[in-house]
Each structure stands twice: as structure tokens, then as C-alpha cells.
């Protein structure tokens, strides 16, 4: 058995690592000069930045957490989460419903009153994400934070988004916690990530680099796939005239790109692919000539007049992310091709972000000593109301074709690093490689 793994991001590398442990022959084909995908890290001028923003290591699944921690070995540190929301120029505890006492008395009352009204209210099943937010949190929390923030990060109207995905991604808070929060008693939301790990050195790419090091002889980089064909029960993967032959292939590359590498794809599948929604991401990395900026790990910003939806402060994960005496910020901005943000130049975006953060007194613009911008085409899968109808067709097509899909943009699911690793584990188990 010879398995071709398309893509060398976290999912592809994990697949290779697990197959090697089962003595299965494989080869990873990666189009770029380095592996890692969305888990890549930039190291320049003494600064360390994760290109996709705020990666941390946590999990509800102990098996997956142990997998990541064992891969990192001694190269890890643990932190207690300190995360805030910038609301009306005040830092409110995250998640918002656990920080109500930090609001003005009027806002606090409106949030608590709105939530209490939902407790015994009988609702029909929500038709969309917007209805789910109102039914779960009430009018105050919905309109002050949940809807503005979610429409900012998703760059999509919440009443045009599905609801099936929210279970597990946005926990429904216990009623007593919200009441205690309003009264000023300490409560902790999203407890599974209240403590997290991060690589001591090397950024999040230290995780993928550690996996890669164990299987590096099975990775071919700068192999840009141009065609995939099946001949005589073998899969032929081409880069122009160069070809690789496999008994089985598993794709971790975006399914939107994968379909373009195949011959004779039915029009119905092309239409389903074209109807999938996703967000792209801009990350702006700033170095600052100040030793300690704050003690936050990340900061959420629902205000539509401030360009980023989230800020990450790498030095508070580990001091090894900055030169001595410096600090840094990663600002995250979602966009879609053709929208106003996509039409802004890199220089305009950087200037706007620096100006916004200076105005909000998060930084002093005169202390910026390093700046860099990266655009990532595929960042977030968006679950619109047509998603399930489209993805069922797509998955069925590839299942019948005999190409396995594994990972975030291949399966086209909104999953984090945990989900990618779990997807790889499931693939190996379901193909009986473990037997």
C-alpha cells in the first residue's frame, strides 16, 4: 500500500506521522517551500509571528492534547488565559456574558434582563444563526456584542448563516453564571481553554516542524499539482510532466482547489463548489519599541469602525517572541475578494490599523518599529444556509471517486487544530491501518 498525501499542513503532516507508526508507505506532496499551512510562523528581526494570528494549544480531548504536548516535548509553556473584549473603550472580561459587571449599569441591566427573558421562553427551532443568538443570549448581549462581533469576523450576515455548527463552538452559558456575572461574582466561561499551552520557542510552527522532522524523508516540497488521474487502479498525480503513482490518495488541500485538478467533473459538483462560502484573512504584524504593552493574550473588538476583529499579543504567550525590550501585536482582519478591504493596499491597511490602535490607546503609533502584512486566501469556512445541501453533494462525489478528504478546507468544516488532528486519526483508523 502506497498512500499519497496532498498537502503538508498540520493535517497532512499528522497523517504522515500516524501512517509511519503503522509502517504504511506514503509520500506528502507540498506545493510550497515549507510545510505547516495555516500553522506557519514568521521569524524576522528577532520577532516571531504566527501568520494566521492567534493559535494556542488546548483541547477537550485528552488524547489530542497529549498528542500535541508529546510532539512539543519540553518546548512548551502553560498560561492562564487573560482575554478581554474592547467595548465602549473599556476592557470587558471574555466571554462577554461572563463580564457583565464591567459594563455600565444600563448596559448590564439590558443584558441581564434580556437573558432572563429567554430562560422560560418557548421558541421554535432557530432558522438561522441570528435567531439562535437572540434565543440563547437575549436582546442585550445579542445586540451589544454577539451580532456585531460575529458579523465582523464572518464578514457575513448572521441571519444568512446556519446553526448546526454552534454546538461546541459557542457554549450556552449556565443561567446562574450570567446572573452571578451581572452581580460582580467571578465566573469563567469556555473553561476548557482557561489554561492553554504554547511553544516556548519557534511559534506555532514549532509543532508542525516537530512532526515534519520525524517524517522529513517522506515529504516532497515545491510540488505544485497540475492534474490528478486514475489509471489501472492507480492514482497518478502530476506536476506538469513529472508524475507520482499511488495506490490511494488523501487530500488535505482546499476542496475548491482540488476539484480544478480533476478531469470531467459534473456541472452539479462545480456549481456546489462555487457556492461554498469562506473568508480570507489579513494579518498585520507590528513590533513595538516598548518592553511591556499589557498582560493580555488576545483582545476581541466588535466595533465596526476599528479595522481588526481581534488582536493577539505574542509576548504574553512566551517572551521568546520578541527582541529584548520590545513587544508585538498581531491584528486579524477578515475579508472577501471584491469587498472594500480587499481593494485596500497593504500600506493603507497597515496605516489604518496603526491609527485605529493608537486612537484606542492600545499602542503609541510612534513606537512602531516593525510592520508586516500577510494575506491568506483560505482562513474560515462560512456555514451559510445552503452549506449542508452543497457539501453533501461534494462529499458524495469524492467518496464515489475514491479520493479521501481530510482536514479543515478539504472536508470543508470549521475545525481548529484539534479537529484537524482528530480527522487524521479517524482516517487512519477507518482505513484499518491500525490493524
Secondary structure, 3 states (H helix, E strand, C coil): CEEEEECCEHHHHHHHHHHHHCCCEEEEECCCCCCEHHHCEEEECCEEEECCCCCCECCCCHHHHHHHHHHHCCCCEEEECCEEEEECCEEEECCHHHCHHHCCHHHHHHHHHHHHHHHCCCCCCCCCHHHHHHHHHHHHHHHHHHHHHHHHHHCCCHHHECCCCCCCCCCCCCHHHHHHHHHCCCCCCCHHHCEEEECCCCCCHHHHHHHHHHHHHHEECCCCCCEEEEECCEEEEEECCEEEEECEEEECCCHHHHHHHECCCCHHHHHHHHCCEEEEEEEEEEEECCCCCCCCCEEEECCCCCCCCEEECHHHCCHHHCCCCCEEEEEEEEECCCCCCCCCCHHHHHHHHHHHHHHCCCCCHHHEEEEEEEEEEEEEEECECCHHHHHHHHHHHHHHHCCEECCHHHHHCCCCHHHHHHHHHHHHHHCCCCC
